Amino acid sequence: MKKAYQFITTAYETDSRMTAIYLLNVFDYLFTMVLISSGLFAEANPLLSPGIDGLTGFLAKCILPLLLLVFIRMRLMNDPPRNMVAAKLLLDVVMTYYFVINCFHIFWLSYSIVVFC
């Protein structure tokens, strides 16, 4: 019974982390699009820079990460790693990275609204 409880709580914790990562990624894309459309900012990622505002950008920032997270989730649930703490820590690092990026976007959006409007 204890093992089943651990599996359920682990699944819930990883699912919530992955959902947060995906939502932060989508907000990163939306904030980037708003900042680029203002004409005052450019995409910092040189790989996404040429096609960020088209279908390529949408696929690269919204669809591909969703498919990747679903694949990772299926792998975690079918064959949990021996060190689940390390997997959770890695998810936390990625989530923190996207959180910081979104904070920068919010800062620049608020700055551009105050200064240029």
Secondary structure as UniProt FT lines:
FT   HELIX           2..37
FT   TURN            38..39
FT   TURN            46..48
FT   HELIX           49..51
FT   TURN            52..53
FT   HELIX           55..58
FT   HELIX           59..63
FT   HELIX           64..78
FT   HELIX           84..116
//
